[in-house]
Amino acid sequence: MKKIIILPLLLICIYGFTQVEIEKKNILNTTPFKYEKVTHTLQGKLNPKFYTSIGYERIVNNWSWKISIQHSFNKIDEECINCADHFYGKGYLRENNIFTGFNYRFLGNSKFQLSIGSDVYYSNVNFSGDFEGGIDGAGTRINNNFRGLGFSHHFGVHFSPISILRISLISSYSYGLSWLKKVDGKVYVQNTESAYAIPEVKIGYLF
């Protein structure tokens, strides 16, 4: 009789211990898409952009440290309907970015969370294309290389439908110094650069 009672109790205890949810401290993530405006393009408009990226985030209480590497190559529609004597056509934007910084999570539960954060970034960008138009109608060819260094600030909404998955929508604004070098130039010319994304989509695996 004792064995009959003890065995079910033991099985119940084992099942209970295996169901304890251990808080996950690590996230591997990727950013497949941004709707973003950057100063590197001809018209500086919001454009859909697709990325290949990998990132890591380490969670400590409500804080987390993160790092990510992003690569993209996107065709940019450079058209300005209400602009006179402007250049227009298709541009090509190639980006390689590195971000690292901190997040703080607040006003959340296990499924929904909000966060704010800041990063420092380094970017290597090329924008090129053959464009028509201009004052004399002769068009122009652009092939510019940019190296950028600056800060990015962001606000995010996170949703976890299951414990190992996190889907994030992030709005961000970046500002920094940029060094421009044209293909026929010999030196980089310093300027400023900025970008904002509304939204950036991020998908993460928690473990």
Helices and strands as residue ranges (DSSP letters): H 2-18, E 26-38, E 46-60, E 63-78, E 87-106, E 112-133, E 140-159, E 165-182, E 189-206
